[in-house]
């Protein structure tokens, strides 16, 4: 006699691939599109519905503590006014939400109120987009209070930085949010081997190394394209940097040292600055070209004779894995970087230094000898590290992670 199947106590997962909700550490509308979650989520949206939630922040910018605090508040306000949008016509599954956030973080009740507000906005956007029981990817630790009660298929902690080491962060509060995510995530993706080794015991065995990618084709091809007019007007040799010019990340004293000690070289800086650049006005060999769209960045980098990573020597830097390093290598140009743990994987192809004196000497040497290896060898080192390959790996990691439902609304 046939026995009728008993109904499951758990609701069935929706047919087809799951949707994704990603709480980003950056803002789609004003940060560089090279950031890993932006590269991954836009590619993921080719086959899945994706809602990217712009950064909900970690601390309110304040005068005397934050550089260009009014500028930072204004650009966040402009982002918030965009609400929910589909910014890529060719990728209709990709949506961006700029949640309304109350401008205070300092007390527990204020944080709880913000979490309730943001959660309601995310749920409303999910319903509108038809995203049910998503895989939730968290990059910014403050999102834990938002996602903790949310219904989901799995929770993924995208551990791209040790955020509690940021100078402006409320270290104790952010560290606690990081610990909660490490303990509760179904999988934690570490871009830093050093951080993976340190925090693996907190992940219940669910931590894995997940390297950054690079837009290989875009950067490989840049050398055959015309130089942008503002770069072409600058003579060689050029020592260059592209990316955010933030005083909590970049060693501006070192940049000034390079300009002073290598007067025959041109120091080219491409990127938006969140601090004053007036200190470089006395140097005729410093050229700050300002913000450039991500699509144009490879053409600027291809015109550098040496690419530099002048990171501050800080606790935060120790756990970073700069995408820029792979981008420089994909361009085939010589590279000089501060001593970062992840840089040592490319030690045969770049120069890694610890002191300011050694950095200036290494730049001078790279201008003279072209750096270790050849341009084609440097490109080959990162040829397999495409963002498409990383997206396939992300799907495999996320969609086989943890229980069917990691949380409840």
C-alpha positions as CSV (number, residue, x, y, z in Angstrom):
1,X,0.0,0.0,0.0
2,X,1.4,3.4,-1.0
3,X,2.1,5.8,1.8
4,X,1.4,9.5,1.2
5,X,4.5,11.6,1.7
6,X,4.5,13.6,4.8
7,X,4.8,17.4,4.5
8,X,8.2,18.8,5.4
9,X,8.4,20.9,8.5
10,X,10.7,23.3,6.6
11,X,9.5,25.4,3.6
12,X,10.9,24.3,0.3
13,X,13.8,26.2,-1.2
14,X,12.7,28.1,-4.3
15,X,13.5,26.4,-7.6
16,X,16.5,27.5,-9.6
17,X,19.6,29.2,-8.3
18,X,19.4,31.3,-5.1
19,X,19.4,35.0,-5.0
20,X,22.1,37.0,-3.2
21,X,22.1,40.0,-0.8
22,X,25.5,41.5,-0.3
23,X,26.2,44.0,2.4
24,X,29.2,45.8,0.9
25,X,32.0,47.7,2.6
26,X,31.9,50.3,-0.2
27,X,29.4,52.4,-2.0
28,X,28.6,51.6,-5.7
29,X,28.0,55.3,-6.5
30,X,31.4,56.7,-5.5
31,X,33.9,54.0,-4.7
32,X,36.3,52.4,-7.2
33,X,34.6,49.6,-9.1
34,X,37.8,47.5,-8.7
35,X,36.6,46.5,-5.2
36,X,36.1,42.7,-4.8
37,X,32.5,42.6,-3.9
38,X,31.6,44.9,-6.8
39,X,33.5,42.7,-9.2
40,X,32.1,39.5,-7.9
41,X,28.5,40.6,-7.5
42,X,28.2,42.1,-11.0
43,X,29.4,38.8,-12.5
44,X,27.2,36.8,-10.2
45,X,24.2,38.7,-11.5
46,X,24.7,37.3,-14.9
47,X,23.0,34.1,-13.7
48,X,21.4,35.0,-10.3
49,X,19.4,37.9,-8.8
50,X,21.7,40.1,-6.7
51,X,20.9,43.0,-4.4
52,X,24.0,45.0,-3.4
53,X,23.5,47.0,-0.2
54,X,25.8,50.0,-0.1
55,X,28.0,50.4,2.9
56,X,26.1,51.2,6.1
57,X,29.3,52.5,7.7
58,X,31.1,51.9,10.9
59,X,31.3,55.3,12.5
60,X,30.0,58.8,11.8
61,X,32.6,61.1,10.2
62,X,33.3,64.0,12.6
63,X,35.4,67.2,12.4
64,X,38.8,66.8,13.9
65,X,38.7,63.1,13.6
66,X,37.8,62.4,10.0
67,X,39.4,64.0,6.9
68,X,37.0,65.9,4.7
69,X,34.1,64.9,6.9
70,X,31.5,67.2,5.3
71,X,32.5,65.9,1.8
72,X,32.0,62.3,3.0
73,X,28.6,63.1,4.6
74,X,27.5,64.9,1.4
75,X,28.5,62.0,-1.0
76,X,26.7,59.5,1.3
77,X,23.6,61.7,1.3
78,X,23.6,61.8,-2.5
79,X,24.0,58.0,-2.6
80,X,21.1,57.5,-0.3
81,X,18.8,59.6,-2.5
82,X,19.2,57.1,-5.2
83,X,17.2,54.5,-3.2
84,X,17.1,51.2,-5.3
85,X,18.4,51.2,-8.9
86,X,19.5,48.9,-11.7
87,X,22.8,50.6,-12.7
88,X,23.8,48.2,-15.4
89,X,21.3,47.9,-18.3
90,X,23.2,44.9,-19.7
91,X,22.8,43.1,-16.3
92,X,19.2,43.5,-15.2
93,X,19.5,41.0,-12.3
94,X,21.9,43.4,-10.5
95,X,20.3,46.0,-8.2
96,X,21.9,48.5,-5.8
97,X,20.2,49.7,-2.6
98,X,21.4,52.8,-0.8
99,X,19.7,52.5,2.6
100,X,18.7,55.4,4.8
101,X,20.8,55.4,7.9
102,X,20.4,57.5,10.9
103,X,23.6,59.5,11.6
104,X,24.6,58.1,14.9
105,X,26.3,54.8,15.9
106,X,27.6,55.6,19.4
107,X,25.0,53.9,21.6
108,X,23.4,50.4,21.7
109,X,19.9,51.7,21.3
110,X,20.9,53.8,18.3
111,X,22.6,50.9,16.6
112,X,19.5,48.7,17.2
113,X,17.3,51.4,15.7
114,X,19.5,51.6,12.6
115,X,19.5,47.9,12.3
116,X,15.7,47.7,12.3
117,X,15.5,50.5,9.8
118,X,18.0,49.0,7.4
119,X,16.6,45.5,7.7
120,X,13.1,46.9,6.8
121,X,14.5,48.6,3.7
122,X,16.4,45.5,2.6
123,X,13.3,43.3,3.0
124,X,11.2,45.7,1.0
125,X,13.8,45.7,-1.8
126,X,14.0,41.9,-1.7
127,X,10.2,41.6,-2.1
128,X,10.3,44.1,-5.0
129,X,13.1,42.2,-6.8
130,X,11.7,38.8,-6.1
131,X,14.6,37.6,-4.0
132,X,13.5,34.9,-1.5
133,X,15.6,33.0,1.1
134,X,18.9,34.6,-0.2
135,X,22.4,33.7,0.4
136,X,23.6,36.7,2.5
137,X,27.2,37.9,2.0
138,X,28.5,40.3,4.6
139,X,31.6,42.3,4.0
140,X,31.1,45.1,6.6
141,X,30.9,43.9,10.2
142,X,28.2,46.3,11.3
143,X,25.8,44.4,9.0
144,X,25.6,41.6,11.6
145,X,23.0,43.4,13.6
146,X,20.9,43.8,10.5
147,X,21.2,40.2,9.2
148,X,21.1,38.3,12.5
149,X,17.4,37.6,12.4
150,X,17.0,37.6,8.6
151,X,15.7,34.5,6.8
152,X,18.4,33.2,4.6
153,X,19.7,30.1,2.9
154,X,23.3,30.7,4.1
155,X,25.4,33.4,5.7
156,X,28.8,34.1,4.2
157,X,31.3,36.4,5.9
158,X,33.6,38.0,3.2
159,X,36.6,38.7,5.4
160,X,38.5,41.2,3.2
161,X,39.9,43.4,6.0
162,X,40.4,43.5,9.7
163,X,38.0,46.4,10.0
164,X,38.5,46.8,13.8
165,X,42.0,48.0,13.0
166,X,40.8,51.1,11.1
167,X,41.8,54.3,12.9
168,X,38.2,55.7,12.8
169,X,36.5,52.5,13.9
170,X,35.1,51.9,17.4
171,X,37.5,49.1,17.9
172,X,35.7,47.2,20.7
173,X,32.3,47.3,19.0
174,X,33.6,46.4,15.5
175,X,35.7,43.6,16.9
176,X,32.7,42.1,18.6
177,X,30.7,42.3,15.4
178,X,33.6,40.5,13.6
179,X,33.7,37.8,16.2
180,X,29.9,37.3,16.0
181,X,30.2,36.9,12.2
182,X,33.1,34.5,12.5
183,X,31.2,32.3,14.9
184,X,27.8,32.4,13.1
185,X,28.7,32.4,9.4
186,X,28.3,29.2,7.4
187,X,31.5,30.0,5.6
188,X,34.1,32.7,6.0
189,X,36.1,33.7,3.0
190,X,39.6,35.1,3.9
191,X,41.6,37.0,1.4
192,X,44.5,37.1,3.9
193,X,46.4,34.0,4.8
194,X,47.7,35.7,7.9
195,X,44.2,36.5,9.1
196,X,43.0,33.0,8.2
197,X,45.7,31.5,10.4
198,X,44.8,33.8,13.3
199,X,41.0,33.5,13.2
200,X,40.5,30.0,11.9
201,X,39.7,28.7,15.5
202,X,36.7,31.1,15.7
203,X,35.1,29.8,12.4
204,X,34.2,26.3,13.6
205,X,36.3,25.0,10.8
206,X,34.3,27.0,8.2
207,X,37.1,29.4,7.1
208,X,38.8,29.1,3.7
209,X,41.3,31.2,1.8
210,X,39.6,33.0,-1.1
211,X,42.0,35.1,-3.1
212,X,41.2,38.3,-5.0
213,X,40.9,38.3,-8.7
214,X,41.9,40.7,-11.5
215,X,40.3,41.9,-14.7
216,X,43.0,40.1,-16.7
217,X,41.8,40.9,-20.2
218,X,41.2,44.6,-19.5
219,X,44.6,45.2,-18.0
220,X,46.5,43.0,-20.4
221,X,45.1,44.9,-23.4
222,X,45.7,48.4,-22.0
223,X,49.3,48.6,-23.3
224,X,48.1,48.6,-26.9
225,X,45.6,51.5,-26.4
226,X,46.4,55.3,-26.7
227,X,47.4,57.0,-23.5
228,X,44.9,59.4,-22.0
229,X,45.7,63.0,-22.9
230,X,46.5,64.2,-19.4
231,X,48.9,61.3,-18.9
232,X,50.5,61.7,-22.3
233,X,51.5,65.3,-21.4
234,X,53.7,64.0,-18.5
235,X,57.2,63.0,-19.5
236,X,58.9,59.8,-18.6
237,X,60.1,58.2,-16.4
238,X,56.8,57.9,-14.5
239,X,56.4,56.4,-11.0
240,X,52.7,55.8,-10.7
241,X,49.9,54.9,-8.3
242,X,46.2,54.5,-9.0
243,X,43.5,54.1,-6.3
244,X,42.0,55.9,-3.4
245,X,44.3,58.5,-1.8
246,X,43.2,58.1,1.8
247,X,45.4,59.3,4.6
248,X,44.5,56.2,6.7
249,X,45.8,53.9,4.0
250,X,48.4,55.7,1.9
251,X,51.8,56.8,3.3
252,X,51.9,60.4,2.1
253,X,55.2,61.1,3.8
254,X,56.7,58.3,1.6
255,X,55.1,59.8,-1.5
256,X,56.7,63.2,-0.7
257,X,60.0,61.5,0.0
258,X,59.9,59.9,-3.5
259,X,59.1,63.2,-5.1
260,X,62.0,64.9,-3.3
261,X,64.6,62.2,-3.6
262,X,63.9,61.3,-7.3
263,X,63.5,64.8,-8.9
264,X,64.1,63.5,-12.4
265,X,61.1,61.1,-12.1
266,X,57.5,62.1,-12.4
267,X,55.2,61.0,-9.6
268,X,51.7,60.3,-11.1
269,X,48.8,59.9,-8.7
270,X,45.4,58.8,-10.1
271,X,42.5,58.7,-7.8
272,X,40.1,60.6,-5.6
273,X,41.7,62.1,-2.5
274,X,39.9,62.2,0.9
275,X,42.5,64.5,2.4
276,X,44.3,67.7,1.3
277,X,46.9,67.3,-1.5
278,X,48.4,70.8,-0.9
279,X,51.6,69.3,0.5
280,X,52.6,68.4,-3.1
281,X,52.3,71.9,-4.5
282,X,56.0,72.7,-4.1
283,X,57.0,69.7,-6.2
284,X,56.9,70.2,-10.0
285,X,57.3,66.5,-10.6
286,X,54.1,65.5,-8.8
287,X,51.0,65.2,-11.0
288,X,47.6,64.5,-9.2
289,X,45.2,63.6,-12.0
290,X,42.2,63.1,-9.7
291,X,39.4,60.5,-10.0
292,X,39.1,58.4,-13.1
293,X,36.4,55.9,-14.0
294,X,37.5,52.3,-13.5
295,X,37.3,51.5,-17.2
296,X,40.0,54.1,-17.8
297,X,42.4,53.0,-15.1
298,X,44.3,50.3,-17.1
299,X,45.2,52.9,-19.7
300,X,46.7,55.1,-17.0
301,X,48.6,52.2,-15.3
302,X,50.0,51.0,-18.6
303,X,51.7,54.3,-19.0
304,X,53.6,53.9,-15.7
305,X,57.3,52.9,-15.8
306,X,57.0,51.7,-12.2
307,X,53.8,51.0,-10.2
308,X,54.0,51.5,-6.4
309,X,52.0,50.4,-3.4
310,X,52.9,53.0,-0.7
311,X,50.8,51.5,2.1
312,X,51.1,52.7,5.7
313,X,52.9,50.3,7.9
314,X,50.0,49.5,10.2
315,X,48.1,46.7,11.8
316,X,45.4,47.0,9.2
317,X,47.8,46.8,6.3
318,X,49.3,43.6,7.6
319,X,46.0,41.8,6.8
320,X,45.3,43.2,3.4
321,X,45.6,41.7,0.0
322,X,45.8,44.6,-2.5
323,X,44.0,43.9,-5.8
324,X,46.2,46.7,-7.2
325,X,49.2,44.3,-6.9
326,X,47.6,41.9,-9.3
327,X,46.5,44.8,-11.6
328,X,50.1,46.1,-11.8
329,X,51.3,42.5,-12.7
330,X,48.6,42.1,-15.3
331,X,49.8,45.3,-16.9
332,X,53.3,43.8,-16.9
333,X,55.0,46.8,-15.2
334,X,57.6,46.7,-12.5
335,X,56.2,46.9,-9.0
336,X,57.6,48.2,-5.7
337,X,55.5,47.6,-2.5
338,X,55.7,47.8,1.2
339,X,56.3,44.5,3.0
340,X,52.8,43.0,3.1
341,X,52.4,39.2,3.8
342,X,50.4,38.5,0.7
343,X,52.9,40.2,-1.5
344,X,55.5,37.5,-0.8
345,X,53.6,35.1,-3.1
346,X,54.9,37.2,-5.9
347,X,58.4,37.8,-4.5
348,X,60.2,36.6,-7.6
349,X,58.4,39.2,-9.8
350,X,58.3,42.4,-7.6
351,X,60.4,44.3,-5.1
352,X,59.3,44.2,-1.5
353,X,60.8,46.6,1.0
354,X,60.3,47.6,4.6
355,X,61.8,51.1,5.1
356,X,61.4,54.4,3.3
357,X,65.1,54.5,2.3
358,X,64.7,51.0,0.7
359,X,61.5,52.0,-1.0
360,X,63.1,55.0,-2.8
361,X,66.2,52.8,-3.7
362,X,63.9,50.1,-5.1
363,X,62.0,52.6,-7.2
364,X,65.2,54.0,-8.6
365,X,66.5,50.5,-9.3
366,X,63.2,49.5,-11.1
367,X,63.5,52.6,-13.3
368,X,67.0,51.6,-14.2
369,X,66.6,47.8,-14.7
370,X,62.9,47.2,-15.5
371,X,62.3,45.2,-12.4
372,X,62.5,41.4,-11.8
373,X,61.4,39.3,-14.8
374,X,59.9,40.5,-18.0
375,X,56.5,42.1,-18.7
376,X,55.2,38.8,-20.2
377,X,56.4,36.8,-17.2
378,X,54.7,39.2,-14.8
379,X,51.4,39.0,-16.8
380,X,51.6,35.2,-16.8
381,X,51.8,35.1,-13.0
382,X,48.2,36.3,-12.6
383,X,46.8,35.0,-15.9
384,X,44.6,32.5,-14.1
385,X,43.3,34.9,-11.4
386,X,40.4,36.2,-13.3
387,X,37.3,37.6,-11.6
388,X,35.2,35.1,-13.7
389,X,37.2,32.2,-12.1
390,X,36.7,33.8,-8.6
391,X,33.0,34.1,-9.2
392,X,32.7,30.4,-10.1
393,X,34.6,29.6,-6.9
394,X,32.3,31.9,-4.9
395,X,29.2,30.1,-6.2
396,X,30.7,26.7,-5.3
397,X,31.6,28.0,-1.8
398,X,28.3,29.7,-1.1
399,X,25.8,27.3,-2.5
400,X,27.2,24.3,-0.7
401,X,27.6,26.1,2.6
402,X,25.8,25.4,5.8
403,X,22.2,24.5,6.5
404,X,19.3,25.2,4.1
405,X,18.3,28.1,6.4
406,X,20.7,29.9,8.6
407,X,18.2,32.3,10.1
408,X,14.6,33.2,10.6
409,X,12.7,36.4,10.1
